Amino acid sequence: MQSHLGTVGLGLRREMLSEFCNAVPSPINFFEVAPENWMTLGGKYGKQFKQLTEQHTFYCHGLSLSIGSPAPLDVDFVRRIKTFLDEHQIQVYSEHLSYCSGLGHLYDLMPIPFTDDAVRYVVNRVKQVEDILERPLILENVSYYAALGAQLTELEFVKAVLDEANCRLLLDVNNIYVNSVNHQYDASAFLKAMPSERIAYLHIAGHYQQAEDLLIDTHGSEINSPVWQLLQECYAHHGVFPTLLERDFNLPETAKLINEIEQIHLFQDAALQAGSVEKRFAS
């Protein structure tokens, strides 16, 4: 069995439950779930999920908090999230730096306007959420396809929210690459400008190329070469962090997912070993 220095997780889907209740492949170090998809599960699925949370490390990555929504914060929803986290003893809870509701649910993740007012608005809501959850709220940089009314750059906006809310970052490497193509900026420069000290963990996923200058963030395909390259740059510049492989549909057999997870492990191990060599030379 190969020994790994880094930590790699997989997004858990309902169709994986029976397989993983029998055995979880050793390269998978943690699972991530959207709490909205699991909070109301009972019966067989609920028992299987409880079995896994009792035996393995879990992170939660939400879909419906809508931190930038113009509508009031759904306090009852946040309390239900806290109950779920407490029940399964999950400490890591992340959400998208976006919104998905207004007068009703939008069923998509919409970009928050990149303005100073929006920064202050989001920061206040982050503090509300953290007070209820009694946990940090980790925010993810999101993919977006238009920046209406922007007064700040995406980079300035993300960093301002993180700094003023004093919260941590779920750094999505694929989203950086997708946005860099769609909005014509330097992915490496954006990546390196992210605050290392605020990174909690990473996401990596596949995307769909609709046109030469238009990528769609789908989580429905294998990771491609430029995103792999950006992940290696991330480890080299920021250090090695827990990394989650996202695959939401077009699910292949587990062996193919494990191949990508193993590739992440290899990149993590190489970065950690390179860092050890640098420290030895420096000393």
C-alpha positions as CSV (number, residue, x, y, z in Angstrom):
1,M,0.0,0.0,0.0
2,Q,1.4,3.4,-1.0
3,S,2.0,5.8,1.9
4,H,0.7,9.3,1.3
5,L,1.9,12.5,2.9
6,G,-1.0,14.7,1.8
7,T,-4.8,14.6,2.3
8,V,-7.3,14.1,-0.5
9,G,-11.1,13.8,-0.3
10,L,-14.0,12.9,-2.5
11,G,-17.4,14.4,-2.9
12,L,-19.8,11.7,-1.6
13,R,-22.8,10.9,-3.8
14,R,-25.8,8.9,-2.7
15,E,-25.1,6.2,-5.3
16,M,-21.7,5.6,-3.6
17,L,-23.1,4.7,-0.2
18,S,-23.4,1.0,-0.4
19,E,-19.9,0.6,-1.9
20,F,-18.2,2.7,0.6
21,C,-20.1,1.3,3.6
22,N,-18.4,-2.0,2.6
23,A,-15.0,-0.5,2.2
24,V,-13.5,2.9,1.6
25,P,-10.3,2.9,-0.7
26,S,-7.3,4.0,1.3
27,P,-6.4,7.0,-1.0
28,I,-9.7,8.7,0.1
29,N,-8.9,10.5,3.4
30,F,-12.1,12.4,3.8
31,F,-15.5,13.0,2.3
32,E,-17.4,16.2,1.5
33,V,-21.2,16.5,1.3
34,A,-23.7,19.3,0.7
35,P,-25.8,19.2,3.9
36,E,-28.9,20.2,2.0
37,N,-28.8,16.8,0.2
38,W,-28.4,14.8,3.4
39,M,-30.2,16.5,6.3
40,T,-33.6,14.9,5.7
41,L,-32.4,11.4,4.8
42,G,-33.9,8.5,6.8
43,G,-34.2,4.8,6.3
44,K,-31.4,2.9,4.7
45,Y,-29.6,5.9,3.3
46,G,-29.7,7.7,6.6
47,K,-28.2,4.7,8.4
48,Q,-25.5,4.2,5.8
49,F,-24.6,7.9,6.0
50,K,-24.4,7.8,9.8
51,Q,-22.2,4.7,9.5
52,L,-19.7,6.6,7.3
53,T,-19.7,9.8,9.4
54,E,-18.9,7.8,12.5
55,Q,-16.0,6.1,10.8
56,H,-14.5,8.8,8.5
57,T,-13.7,12.5,8.4
58,F,-16.4,14.6,6.7
59,Y,-16.5,18.2,5.5
60,C,-19.6,20.1,4.5
61,H,-19.9,22.3,1.5
62,G,-23.3,24.1,1.3
63,L,-25.4,25.1,-1.7
64,S,-28.2,27.2,-0.3
65,L,-26.9,29.7,2.3
66,S,-27.0,32.5,-0.2
67,I,-24.5,34.7,1.7
68,G,-24.9,37.6,-0.8
69,S,-28.7,37.5,-1.2
70,P,-30.7,40.7,-0.9
71,A,-33.2,38.7,1.1
72,P,-32.8,38.4,4.9
73,L,-30.6,35.6,6.1
74,D,-32.6,32.4,6.5
75,V,-31.9,31.9,10.2
76,D,-34.0,28.8,10.5
77,F,-32.0,27.2,7.7
78,V,-28.7,28.1,9.4
79,R,-29.9,26.5,12.6
80,R,-30.8,23.3,10.8
81,I,-27.3,23.3,9.3
82,K,-25.9,23.6,12.8
83,T,-28.1,20.7,14.0
84,F,-26.8,18.5,11.2
85,L,-23.2,19.4,11.8
86,D,-23.5,18.7,15.5
87,E,-25.3,15.4,14.9
88,H,-22.4,14.1,12.7
89,Q,-19.6,16.0,14.6
90,I,-18.5,17.8,11.4
91,Q,-16.4,20.9,12.1
92,V,-15.6,22.1,8.6
93,Y,-18.4,24.0,6.8
94,S,-17.9,26.0,3.6
95,E,-20.1,27.9,1.3
96,H,-20.0,29.8,-2.0
97,L,-19.1,33.5,-2.1
98,S,-22.3,34.1,-4.1
99,Y,-26.1,34.1,-3.8
100,C,-28.8,31.8,-5.0
101,S,-32.0,33.5,-3.8
102,G,-33.9,36.8,-3.8
103,L,-37.7,36.8,-3.9
104,G,-37.4,33.1,-4.4
105,H,-34.8,30.4,-5.0
106,L,-32.8,31.0,-8.2
107,Y,-31.5,27.4,-8.6
108,D,-28.1,28.7,-9.6
109,L,-25.1,30.4,-8.0
110,M,-25.1,34.1,-9.0
111,P,-22.1,36.4,-8.6
112,I,-22.3,39.1,-5.9
113,P,-21.5,42.5,-7.4
114,F,-17.9,43.4,-6.8
115,T,-18.5,46.6,-4.8
116,D,-17.4,48.0,-1.4
117,D,-21.0,48.0,-0.3
118,A,-21.4,44.3,-1.1
119,V,-18.2,43.5,0.8
120,R,-19.6,45.2,4.0
121,Y,-23.0,43.5,3.4
122,V,-21.4,40.0,3.1
123,V,-19.1,40.5,6.1
124,N,-22.1,41.3,8.4
125,R,-23.9,38.1,7.2
126,V,-20.8,36.0,7.7
127,K,-20.7,37.1,11.3
128,Q,-24.4,36.3,11.7
129,V,-23.9,32.8,10.4
130,E,-20.8,32.1,12.5
131,D,-22.6,33.2,15.7
132,I,-25.4,30.6,15.0
133,L,-23.1,27.8,13.8
134,E,-20.5,28.3,16.5
135,R,-18.0,27.4,13.8
136,P,-16.0,29.3,11.2
137,L,-17.7,29.9,7.8
138,I,-15.2,29.1,5.0
139,L,-15.9,30.9,1.7
140,E,-15.2,29.6,-1.8
141,N,-14.2,31.7,-4.8
142,V,-16.8,30.9,-7.4
143,S,-17.0,30.7,-11.2
144,Y,-19.1,33.5,-12.8
145,Y,-20.0,34.6,-16.3
146,A,-20.7,38.3,-16.0
147,A,-19.7,41.0,-13.5
148,L,-22.5,43.5,-13.5
149,G,-21.9,46.8,-11.7
150,A,-18.4,45.9,-10.7
151,Q,-16.3,48.6,-9.0
152,L,-13.6,46.1,-7.8
153,T,-11.9,43.3,-9.5
154,E,-12.8,39.7,-8.6
155,L,-9.4,39.5,-6.8
156,E,-10.0,42.7,-4.8
157,F,-13.5,41.7,-3.9
158,V,-12.5,38.2,-2.6
159,K,-9.6,39.4,-0.6
160,A,-11.6,42.3,0.9
161,V,-14.3,39.9,2.1
162,L,-11.8,37.5,3.6
163,D,-9.9,40.3,5.3
164,E,-12.9,42.2,6.7
165,A,-14.8,39.1,7.8
166,N,-11.5,37.5,9.1
167,C,-12.6,34.2,7.6
168,R,-10.9,31.4,5.7
169,L,-10.9,30.4,2.1
170,L,-11.9,27.3,0.2
171,L,-9.7,27.9,-2.8
172,D,-11.2,26.4,-5.9
173,V,-8.4,25.9,-8.5
174,N,-10.7,25.0,-11.3
175,N,-12.8,28.1,-10.8
176,I,-9.7,30.2,-11.1
177,Y,-8.8,28.7,-14.4
178,V,-12.4,28.9,-15.7
179,N,-12.7,32.5,-14.8
180,S,-9.2,33.3,-16.2
181,V,-10.3,32.1,-19.6
182,N,-13.8,33.6,-19.5
183,H,-12.6,37.0,-18.2
184,Q,-9.1,37.0,-19.7
185,Y,-6.8,37.3,-16.8
186,D,-3.7,35.5,-15.7
187,A,-4.7,32.4,-13.7
188,S,-1.2,32.0,-12.1
189,A,-1.1,35.6,-11.0
190,F,-4.6,35.4,-9.4
191,L,-3.6,32.1,-7.7
192,K,-0.5,33.6,-6.2
193,A,-2.3,36.7,-5.0
194,M,-4.6,34.6,-2.8
195,P,-3.6,34.8,1.0
196,S,-1.9,31.6,1.9
197,E,-2.7,32.1,5.6
198,R,-6.4,32.1,4.9
199,I,-6.6,28.9,2.9
200,A,-8.5,26.1,4.6
201,Y,-8.6,23.5,1.8
202,L,-8.8,23.2,-2.0
203,H,-11.3,22.1,-4.6
204,I,-10.4,20.7,-8.0
205,A,-12.7,19.6,-10.7
206,G,-13.3,19.2,-14.4
207,H,-15.1,21.7,-16.7
208,Y,-16.6,21.9,-20.2
209,Q,-15.2,23.9,-23.1
210,Q,-18.1,25.4,-24.9
211,A,-15.9,27.7,-27.0
212,E,-12.3,28.7,-27.2
213,D,-13.0,31.6,-24.9
214,L,-15.9,30.1,-22.9
215,L,-15.5,27.4,-20.2
216,I,-18.4,26.1,-18.2
217,D,-17.8,24.9,-14.6
218,T,-19.6,21.6,-14.7
219,H,-17.8,19.1,-12.3
220,G,-18.8,16.5,-14.8
221,S,-15.6,15.5,-16.5
222,E,-12.0,14.6,-15.8
223,I,-9.5,17.3,-14.8
224,N,-7.6,18.6,-17.7
225,S,-4.0,19.5,-18.1
226,P,-4.1,23.3,-17.4
227,V,-6.0,22.7,-14.1
228,W,-3.5,20.0,-13.1
229,Q,-0.7,22.5,-13.8
230,L,-2.4,25.2,-11.7
231,L,-2.8,22.8,-8.8
232,Q,0.9,22.0,-8.8
233,E,1.6,25.8,-8.9
234,C,-0.8,26.2,-5.9
235,Y,1.1,23.6,-3.8
236,A,4.4,25.1,-4.8
237,H,3.4,28.6,-3.9
238,H,1.0,28.3,-1.0
239,G,1.9,24.9,0.4
240,V,0.0,21.6,0.5
241,F,-3.6,21.7,1.8
242,P,-6.4,19.1,1.9
243,T,-7.7,18.8,-1.6
244,L,-11.2,17.7,-2.6
245,L,-12.0,16.1,-6.0
246,E,-15.4,17.3,-7.1
247,R,-17.4,15.1,-9.5
248,D,-21.1,15.8,-9.5
249,F,-22.4,13.9,-12.5
250,N,-21.2,11.6,-15.4
251,L,-19.9,9.6,-12.5
252,P,-17.3,7.0,-13.7
253,E,-16.5,3.8,-11.8
254,T,-14.7,4.3,-8.6
255,A,-11.4,3.1,-10.0
256,K,-11.3,6.1,-12.4
257,L,-12.0,8.5,-9.5
258,I,-9.2,6.9,-7.5
259,N,-6.8,7.4,-10.4
260,E,-7.4,11.2,-10.2
261,I,-7.2,11.1,-6.4
262,E,-3.9,9.2,-6.6
263,Q,-2.6,11.9,-9.0
264,I,-3.5,14.6,-6.4
265,H,-1.6,12.6,-3.8
266,L,1.4,12.4,-6.1
267,F,1.4,16.2,-6.6
268,Q,1.1,16.7,-2.9
269,D,3.9,14.3,-2.0
270,A,6.2,15.9,-4.6
271,A,5.5,19.4,-3.3
272,L,6.0,18.3,0.3
273,Q,9.3,16.6,-0.6
274,A,10.5,19.6,-2.6
275,G,9.7,21.8,0.4
276,S,11.7,19.5,2.7
277,V,14.7,19.7,0.3
278,E,14.5,23.5,0.2
279,K,14.4,23.6,4.0
280,R,17.5,21.4,4.3
281,F,19.4,23.5,1.9
282,A,18.3,26.7,3.6
283,S,19.5,25.3,7.0
